Amino acid sequence: MKRSRLNGALALLLVFSALFLFASCGFSYEKSKIGKYVDLSREDYYGLTVSIPAAKEIGEKDIDLEIATFRLHLRTLVSEGEVTRHAAWGDNVNLYYHITVANETGSFLPLDGFSNMTEGEPGPFVIGGGVLPEVFEDGLTGHAAIETLFAPKTDPSETVAAGDVVYLDLTYRVTDGENEASGESYGARIDLSANAAASSAFVGLHPGDAFDFGYNDGEPLVCDWDGDGENETLAASGTLRSLSRGEMLGRIEGDVPADYYDAAIAGKRVVLLYAIASVDEYTVPEITEELLKENVPEFELSEGGDLEEEFRDYVYRLLVNESRREWQAEIENKIWEHLNALDCVKKYPADALRDEMKEQERQLGQLYEYYGAILEEKYGSNPYETVETFGYAYYDLEGSPYSDVYEYLKKEVVPDTVRQKLIVYYIAEAEGWRATEEEYETELPKQLTYYAENEGVTTAEVLKKYGEEFFRQAIQYNKVLTNLVEVTVIE
C-alpha cells in the first residue's frame, strides 16, 4: 500500500537519525556518576503534563482511500504503446515535468524534475496516485498525448549546441546580490536559447559529462537565470543528463495545499511545465483472496468470513495503529521539549563531547557513502562531490550561520546528543529504570531484526556494524522514555 511504502521510507530515515543519538562512544554514561553533570529533580519530569491533540479519528474515507491506493498500485497494463485518447483519473501517463515555485523573489531553479522519457521507466505518474499535487493531477485529465518535438537525447555522441534545451543534475548556489538560493536539483531544465551566457558554458558537452563552474576555482556563470531581466550569479557542479531541441511543453499553474507532504512547495503558487508522451490504460484488479495472499501475506481470512469486510477491518486496524504511533511520537517529542527547556545539564564532560564529535564525523561519512551509492545507481552520478557539500544539504543549512558543516555538528548536534544521553542515564539511575540483562536479551533480537530489515542485511552484519553498546544504549533510552510516557499526564 502507498502509506505502508511511505512508512517504510520514513522508518529508514529514522534508523539513520537514531545513529546520531545512540552511537557508541568511548565515554561511558552507564559507569559515570551522572549526577555531577545533571541538576534535575523528580518533580521536573514525574507527572509531567503534556498538551497535545487527541489521536486522529480514522473514518470510512481513510479506509476507502487506503484500499483504493492498494488496488491502484496493483493495476495491470492492458494497452501498450502510444494512444491518442485523453488522460483520465487512474491512468498512467508517460510524462516529463518540472515544478517551479512562483514567488516574490523570482524562481531561480525548478525544485523538482523528472522525465521517464529519458530514463525509460513506465511510471510512476498515475493520475490520482499522489505523486503530484491534486491541482496538477486534475489539470492533466482530459489532455491527449501530444505530438511534440520533445525528444531528450542521452547518446554520448550528441553534443550541446547554442539554442538547445539541457537537463542537469546539479548542486547549486545562485544569487542576484540580495536573495540567495542553494540546494540540489535533478532534471533541472535550462533553455539555452534564452540564456546566451549559459549557452556558452554548456556548448560542447555530451550527455553524461560532468560540469563545474564556481566551486573548484572555476568562473561562476552570470546570466538572467530566472528571466526577470536582471543577471544572477550561479556556482554549480553536476552532470548533464540529456539535451533536446525545440521543445513544446504544456503549462499548468495552481496553488498547492498548505498541508501537502512536500514542504518545499506546500502552500505555494507553482507552475508545472509538462509534456505527455503517451497515455497507458490500466485495469484495477478486484480484491481477491489470491491477490491478498500474494501481496499482503500477513492478512488472514477467517473460515467462512466476508473478504471485503475483513480486509476493511484489517486496513482499519493498520490505520488506527499508525495513528497511535504518531500520537505516541508526538508525546515523546513534547516530553523532550520540556526536558530540554529545563536546561538541567550543569556541565558537559569534555571527553563525551570529543568522542561524540568523532562519532558524528564518522557517521556523516557513512551517510555520504550510503546516499551517494543510491544517487549513483538512480541518476548515474552523485551530485555531492564531498562529504561537506553532502552534509550542508543533509542538515538543511541553507540560510544558517554555519558555513562549515562540522561547525554545525560541534555547536548544535553534539551538545544536543550528549545532553539527551546525560538526562536519560540520570533519570534511569534516579528512578531505578536501568535496563536489566534479561531486557537486553529480549530486546536485542528485535532491534537487530528491525535494523537488518531496513538496511537489507543480516542481523550479524548489523551487530558487527554498530556494536553491542549501540543497542544497549538504544534499549536503555527506550525504557526511560516508555516509563516517562506512562507517568505523563495528557491534556
N, C-alpha and C positions, 0 to 999 in steps of 0.2 A: 504494500500500500504506500501511497505517496507520503503520508505522515510518518509511517514507520521508517521509510528510507531517510527522511529528513532527520528523524530522531537518531538514526544510526550515524549520520554525518555529524550531528551535534555531539553525540557521545564520543566520537573520535576526537573532536576538538577539546572536549572536557578531559579526555585522557591526557592530551598533551599539556593542557592547562594545569592538571594535577601535578605534573612533573615539577612545576615551579614551587609547589608547596611542600611536597613530601620527599624531595630529593635527599638522599643520604649524604650527610656532610661529616667532617671529622669531629665537630663539636657534638658532644653527647647531651641532648636535652634530658634524657631519662636519668642519667647518672649525675647531672649537675644539681646544685642547690638552687632551684629555680626561684625560690622566694627572694633571693637577694637581687633579682632582676625585675621582679614584678610587684607592684603595690596594688592589690586587688582584694576587696573584702567579699565575703559570701553574699552580702546584700546587693552587691553590684550586678550579680548575674542570676542569683537564685530567685525564682518567682518573677523573672523578667517579663514585663508587659510589652507585647508587640502588637501593633495595629497594622493589619494587612487586609486586603479584600478577601471575601469568602471564596472558597474554591469554586471554579466555574461550574455552572449547571450544564449538563450535557442534554441536548434536546434531539428531537427527531431529525432536525435539519443537519446536525453534525453527523448522525449515523448515516443518513442518506448520502451525504457528501463523501464520507469515507468509503462506503460501498461503491458509489459511482466512480470514485477515483481508482479503486481496486479493479473494477471491470474495465475502465478505460486503459489502465496500464497493461491489461492482458488482451488488448484489441488485436484483431487479425487482419492483415492486408488482403484485400480482395481484388484490387486492380493496381497494376504497376505501370510505370511509365508516365509520361506527361498527359494530363487530362485537361480539358478546357472548361469543365463545369465549375461553378462558383464554389468557393470555400464555405463550409457550414460548420456549426458548432460540433466539436468532437472529431473533426477531420485532422489529418496530419498534413501540414504544408511544408514543402521544401523552401526554406526562407533564408534570405540574407537580411540581417537587420543591424542597426546600431541605434542606441538611445543617446540623446544629447539633452542635458539639463538647460532649460531656458531660465536665466536669472538676471538680476540687475547688473552683474559684473560681466556678462557675456559668457559664452561657452568655450572654454579653451580646448577641450578634447572630449570625444564621446566617452561616457562612463563605461559602456559595455558594448561588445560587438561580437558577432559570430556569423559564420557562414558555413552551413552544411553543404553548400555547393563547392566549397574549396577543399573540404576535408572528407567528402564522400560519405557522410553519415546520413541516415534516413530520418532523423528527428533531432531533438525531442520536441519539436514545435507542434504540439497537439493543441488546437484551438479549444480553450476551456481546460487545459491541463495545468494551468497555474504557472507556466514558465514566464509569461509576460503579464503585466498588469491588465486587468479586465478591460480597461478603457481601450487598449490596443487590440486585444483579442476580439472584442466586439467590432472594432473597425476593420479587422481582416475578413470577417464574414461577409459574403456577398461579392468578394473580389475574385475574378477569374485568374487562373495562371496567365501571366502576361508575357508577351514576346518582348524581350529587352535585349539590349546589347551587352547586358551584364554577363561577363564571361571571365571570371578570375583565372589567371594563369599562374600555375605553380611550377611549370617546367623550368629547371635551372638555366636552360638555354635562352629563355626570354630575358630581355633587357629593358629596364625602365627608360622611357623617353619623356621629353617635356610634354606636358598635357595629359599624361596618364593619371589614373587613379591608383593609389597604392594602399595596401593594408599592412599594418605594422603591429607587432607585439613589442611593447616598449615599457620602459620606466622613464619618467619624465619629471621635469621641474620647469614651469613656464610662468613668466611674469610680464605684466605690462608696466612695471615700475611702481605700481601701487598695490595691485592684487597679485597673489601668487597661488598657483595650484600645483600639486605634486602627487605622484602615485604611480600606478601602472595601468595599462590599457591593452586589451587583447583584441586584435582585429580593428584597431583604430583606422579610420578611413580618412585619407588626405587627397583632395583633388588638386593635383599639381598645376592644372591649368589656371587655378585661381591664386596660386602662390608661386611667384617666379623664384623667390629665394629658396623655397622648399624644393622646387623643381631642380635647381642646380645642385642641391645637396644629395638628391636621390637618383638622378640620371646616371645610368651605367650599372646600377645594382641589379642583381638577379634574385629571384625567389630563393630564400634560404640564406642570403647574405646577411652578415651582421653589420650594423652601422653604429657609430658612436660619435656624437659631437657635444662638446661642452663638459664631458665627465672626466676624461683622461687627457687633460691639457688640450683638448680639441676646441675648435672655434664653435661657439653656440650658433644656433640658427636664428636669424632675425627675420620675421615676416609677419604679415597680418593673419595670424593663426585663426582668430575667431571671426574674421570678416567684418569687424566693426570700423574699419578704416584706419586703425592705429596698429603699429607694429608691436609684437610681443617677442620676448627673448626666450628661446627654448633650449634646454640642455637635455638630451635624451640619448639612450642607447637601447638596442634591441635587435630584432630580426625582421627582415622583410618577408612577410608571409606570402603575399601574392600581389598581382597587379592586373588592372583591366583598363579598357579603353572605351570611352563613350557610354557611360552608364545612363540608365533611365531608372530612377527609383521613385516609388510611391512615398507619400508622406502622411503621417497621422500625428496630430498634436492633441494633447489632453493632460488633465490633472491626475496625478497618481494619488490614491487614498493615503491619508496620513498614517494608517495602520499597516501599510504594505510591508512585507517582511524585509525587503531590501532598503535599509536605512539611507543608502546613497541617493535614492530617488523618491523616497516616501514623502508625500505631501508637497511635491514639486511639480511645476509645469514642465513637461518633457516633450521632446519631438522624436518620433520614430521614423527613420528612413528605411524602406524595405523594398524587396523585390521577391515576388512569389514565383518560383520556377515551375512548380507543379503542385497539384492537389491530389493527394493519395486518399482513396476511400477505404475506410476501415469498418469492420463489423465488430460490435462489442459482445462478447460471449455471455450467455446466461450463467448464473451461478449454479454449478452442479457439484455433487459430492466429489466427483473425479477431479474437477477443477480445484477444489479446495484442498484435496489430498496432495495435489502436486505443488500448489503454491502456498498453502497455509497448513503445513503438516501438523501444527500444534492444535488445530481445531478438530474436535471430535464430535460427531453427530450421535446423539443418543439413539438407542434402538426404537424405531418407530417414530422418531421426532420429526418435526417440520423443519426442513433445511433452511428455508428463508428466515423463519422466526428464530431459530437457534443461532444462525450466523449473525443476525442483527443483535442478539443478546451478547454474543462473543465480541462484536465490534463495540457495543456499549460498554462492556467491562474494560476493554482496552482504553477507550477514551476517558472513562472515569479514573482509571489508574494513572493515566498520563496527567490528568488534571490535578490529581492528588500529589503526584511527584512535583509538578510545577509549584503547587501551593507550599509543599514542604521546602522546596528550594528557596522560595521567597521568605519563608520564616527564617531559614538559616542565614540568608543574606541580611535580614533585619537584625538578627542576633549579633552578627559581626559588625554591622554599622554601629550598634550600641557599644560593643566591647572596644572597638577601635576609637570611638569618640571619648571613652574614659581616659585615654592617654595614660594607661596604668603601667607602662613599662618605664621603670626608673632609669635603666641604662641598658645598653646593648653589649653583649660580650664581643669583644674585638675579634676573637678567633671564630665566632659563629658568623659574623659579618664577612670575614675574609673567606671562610670556607664556602659560604653561600654564594659569594661573588664568583668564585672559581666554578662552582656548580652551574650557575646561571649562564656563564660564558660557554661552558661545555654543552649545555642543553640547547643554547641558541644555535651552535654549530650543528648539533644533531637535527634540529628542526629545519635548518637550512638545507641539509643534505636530503632530508625526507621530502620536503615540498619541492626542492629542486628536481628530484627524480620524477615526481608526479608531473611537473611542468614540462620537463624534457620529453616524457612519454606522450603527453597530450598535445603539446604545441611544437615539439621539435627543438625547443631551446628554453633555457632558463633566463628570464628577464633580469634576475638578480645576479650581478657579477660578483658580489662579495657578500660575506656574512653581514657586514654593516648595512648595506643597502637593503638586504632582506629584513634585518631587524628593525630598520626605520619604518618599513611598511607593515611588518607584523605587529608592532606595538602602536601603530597609527600615530606617529609622532609629528605628522604634518601640523604646523602651527604651534608646536610646543617649543619651550625654551631650550630643548635638548638637541644640540646639533650633532651629538655623538651618542649612539645607542648605548654604549657602555656607561656613559654618564647617567643615563636614564635608569639603567639597571642598578647602578650604585646608589643613587639617591632616592629611587622610588620603589622598585621591585624588591630589592634585597632587604631593606628595612621592614617593609610590609610583611614579607615572608617570615623573617626572623621573629617579628613581633607576634604573629599569629601562632607560631610554634611555641614561643615562650608562654603565651596565655594558655594554650591547650595543655601543656605539661604542668603549669601551675595549678589549673583547675583539677586536673587528673590527680595531682598529689594532694591538694586540699580536700577533695571530696572522696578520695579513695576510689577513683574511677580508673585506676590503672587496668589496662587490658591484661587478662591472665594468659598463661601459656595455653590453656585449653581454648580460649577465644582465638588466639593466634592460629592454632592448629585447625580450628573450624573455619575461620575466615580466610586464611591464606589461599586455599584452593579456589575459593570464589573469586578472590582478587586476581589470581593468576589467570583463571579462565576468562574473566572479563577483559583483561588487557590483551591476552592472546587472541581472542576473537576479534577485537577491534584492530589489532595490528596484523592479523593474518599469519601469526607464527605459532610455535608450540609454547606450552607453559614452561618447559625447560629453558627455552630461549629467553622468555620474558624474565624468569628468575635470574638468569645469568646477566641479562642486560641491565636490570635495575638493582639487583641485590636484595637480600632479605630485609635489610634495615629499612629500605624504601617502603616495603609493605608493612613492616611493624609500625612505622610512623603513620601510615595511612589508616591502619586499623585502630590505632590509638586515637587519632583525630576523629574518626567516625564515631567511636564510642563516646567521646566527650560531647560532640555535637548532638548526637542522638539523645543523650541524657539531658542536655540543655534544652532541647526542644520539648522533652517530656515535662520539665518543670516550668516551662514558659506559659504565661497566660496570654491567650489570643483574644484580642478585642475585635 
